[in-house]
Amino acid sequence: MPNIIAYAALLIWPLVIVAMFRKMSPERAFIWAILGGYMVLPELTEINIPVIPAFDKTSIPNLTAFALCVIMLHMRPQLLPDGVLGKLLMAVLVIAPVISVFFNTDPLHFGVEQSGRLTLVRENASSVPGMRLYDSVAMLVRQIIMILPFFLARHLLASEQALTELLRALMIAGLIYAVPILWEVRFSPQLHTTIYGFFQHSFLQMIREGGYRPIVFMPHGLWLALFMVMTTAAALHFAKQAPPQDRVRAGLLALILFTMVYLTKSLGPMLIMITLSALILLFGPRMQFRAAGLMALLAISYPLLRGAGVVPTDRLVDLVSQRSLERSLSLQFRFDNEDLLLARAAEKPILGWGGYGRSMIFDPDTGEMTSISDGQWVITIGQWGWLGYLALFGLLCLPLLALWWRYRQTPNHAIPPQAGILALILGASLVDLLPNATLVSLTWLIAGALLGHAELVHRRSHQARLAQWRAMPSRTTLLPTARTPEPALKRSFL
């Protein structure tokens, strides 16, 4: 159970955000409101008030930052993206879970047999409730709160300077987290228990390779590992861009964070980090956009490839078993559960099974849950169907595809390198969503910043064409002052 410090931390964080908005630039304050809350607030702790959704480490930073941007900065953020596809994906993402509620009002009964007209109910009979009208309202509010950082980042973090500020914040956050990581590797992952009074996950899963893998204040060690991948990628960017006199120091900072990724003892994030390191150090932004675009296509097409049997699951398990039998068994367990959950999702493919765990596999006699869902993709398809999945992953993939399209003919020296690094970070996060449910507010913040930058590039391109048109000499026809019509801003599909 959370202690008084856990609830106090949730209550104090809005005051901390107010102080940051008063002392910092709007961009920096917004970044640290979301990033800092993710780093330090307690897991699995909620302040429940009737009727409205619970306040936790996700909703409190999101709502507070949004309120301050509207009240203090007088922002009127546009809720829908500029492009047609973005508007469609946003609308479906918000509405699909609401509609799903009305198709899942029937409860699921277990331990009940129907024999002719006779219904036999066992003593251990149980059921999973059907969804109600209240759930549709709750789902709508929950979806909006979840993507608030996406809305705000499109406006606040679209510029090159803001993207640099975001990368700098990530690097600083990684260096701050290096201290508790080293402490937990040495003394065991106990910081959350020591400060907030309880451990946020299974302690057995933190024991690995004869020691411990850290978790600090995050949901799981895998979440921490991905977070450190993000911070290390940011540090590599600054090491690459540093002037010669600062390159050694910047390189040492990147090496420290790379070591932290290794200490998280997570194979998947480590492989992602090695891949990102090569892409950051050896290639320019155009190649980085291509690589990030391929990651996005892999993420959004993975369920189709998985269902069609194209993914070589047996081969992957064999490869992992050469390094660790324990990890290969874990990977095989994930694949087996994915097969079961895909078959379950196929029963309601369009809008899914809704909430309350209805998309899981249950023992028909006891009602005991017999499956575990790890990947965000299989969770989303099971709950909200293919509509919800395509909207969620489509909106996260959209910034990467839009940036690749906007910069496809731009030379490397004219592309802001920070955009390429953040594109790789988002692409890596999408790939990590296949085995894990590591979708957090920070992911939405990065996606919003990149989509906002893509939209900014589109507007700048139009302004350049407009300036070029105005600089052209007058074209006379019948009247000496007649000119060609002023070009309008072309609506972007992306």
Secondary structure, DSSP 8 states (H G I E B T S, - for coil): ---HHHHHHHHHHHHHHHHHHHHS-HHHHHHHHHHHHHHHS-TT--B--SSS--B-TTHHHHHHHHHHHHHTS-----SS-SSHHHHHHHHHHHHHHHHHHHT--S-EEEEEEEETTEEEEEEEEEEE----HHHHHHHHHHHHHHTHHHHHHHHHS-SHHHHHHHHHHHHHHHHHHHHHHHHHHHH-S-HHHHHHSS-SS-GGGGEETTEE---TTSSSHHHHHHHHHHHHHHHHHHHHHS-GGGHHHHHHHHHHHHHHHHHTT-HHHHHHHHHHHHHHHH--HHHHHHHHHHHHHHHHHHHHHHHTT-S-HHHHHHHHHTT-HHHHHHHHHHHHHHHHHHHHHTTSTTT---STTTTS-B-TTT--B-----SHHHHHHHHHHHHHHHHHHHHHHHHHHHHHHHTTTS-GGGS-HHHHHHHHHHHHHHHHTTTS----HHHHHHHHHHHHHHHHHHHHHHHHHHHHHHHS----SSSTT-------------
